[in-house]
């Protein structure tokens, strides 16, 4: 990354090149070499040719002293056609006379002497080539074992490059039609969430009760650009955007807010074209600050500021409302992931992401969540309506799987054992089932206040063996205890017990020290401390260079956006970040170390090595994902999309989807005026740049001096207004 010069001169050039692509074309259209004049066969005798040649040679020597260009011409000619240069039968007819001037000496032989000199020169060059090959052969034989390893790795690298080139050829061989700009999607795609669309799932034959779960079919892919709603506005920058959002940016409508019950009105207020949230808004009878304070007291803490000391850093909020709990706890350095069903209107996930908070669309009616076992220090659920007593408690088993040893499950529900619910037999029946079932999961009841109950998962594995025979679910066998399942069917057995990561939360390093695991902790993941340290250092440098590239564009005066007043810099919020190939989570770590007020969704592709358990153990959040499938989120939910090496990874491992499919998904997830930073091999970056033109993105390829085999592709998605005439 040393090649990303952050000098003001470079940044000015970067801005000019992005805003004026024609300048780049003009620069690239200049001839690479000077001094070559087109021609055919020459006429006249040899003496005239010699005199003419000598005269031009003197001129060329003067040009050489001034410009030193002749060596470039020699190398360019030899590289363009090395075989033809050595073995051409008629240089006078097949090559330009001026080309011979740069390659041949002035030989003054009478008669056929000139031809003899050419033959002699060819023979000499052939001998030189043969000798060079012979020396190279003996040098290769003398290589050490280590050197042979480098050669083999180089050979594999060439093979991978060949695969990449073949993919490029396949992308480009579709003809000129593949370079046309893509059309806009119809209005129904504005808030389209593939795989979670209820009507599509019903068409696939899914029963009504299971329609909310994830089902990816052939119709999940689209070949058009998803446009923003007509009245869409760029979100407020953080932290204003946490508390105020534009109502036209989300699916919920003003009439739905006004006509909703008092419960919803206490959570958000409608003010003209904006929705306002405050910490005084209520999830329960008291405000959210008092509610989080109550939870802290129930587990024996003075207030929520002591969660970190108790080992609580990451929280899974199932059915998160509109993200109010996560918004409040974020100020305490707690990271809350919202998971909620796809909704036809008033989406919890969409509004939470619009507020700049972590969220994904998810339902575990049939399948496991895309998180590793033992991922979260606390799981929270309030007023969501999940039927925990159904399907033999399989949803509680899934909560147990993702909960770390010693972690807490917080449940706020009208079914809790309160005087009002005890009068209703159905409520009492549900409460009795949950209360008895969690005992079989080896959870301890910590506290109960009003309608809120807190349980603590056991820290001891031997608890499961000490249960009465036949009571509760069995422990998963080792072959079925998958640490990081990707939407596998729900299992009715207790998972995570075979994991080497089984460590109580109070014995773990507290945040922020947790972000830099010890060598002993890294051994569990098969990672050396030197490798993680080197990775973190590289990403720190990369983040500095990324921000140097983007800063003059994010934090500078900018032309007025359509339908907006002139913004006050900095106008473009970078808050939600999607890392599509997270590796060890180093990009996330570097952003936090640099003091950037962002959160990162760390995605580990299913086609590569699985370091997601390491990422969540570092105190970050993330998911497994197959990038040939749509990501579980609403359109326009990320400000910055980043990927390092993803194109190469998908190239080698996949053929189910094209690069265009991948970029269409990025475009769907990216907000207008959002940014994309890709780092990959030169050939793949160049191919990707051709696709960005079809997406109408502004793109620039940036060289990396420290690595000539890789380049950066920096793109910005424009704010395109809907053209109703074309739809």
Order of alpha helices (4+ residues) and beta strands (2+ residues): alpha-alpha-alpha-alpha-alpha-alpha-alpha-alpha-alpha-alpha-alpha-beta-alpha-alpha-beta-beta-alpha-beta-alpha-beta-alpha-beta-beta-alpha-beta-alpha-alpha-beta-beta-alpha-alpha-alpha-beta-alpha-beta-alpha-beta-beta-alpha-alpha-beta-alpha-beta-beta
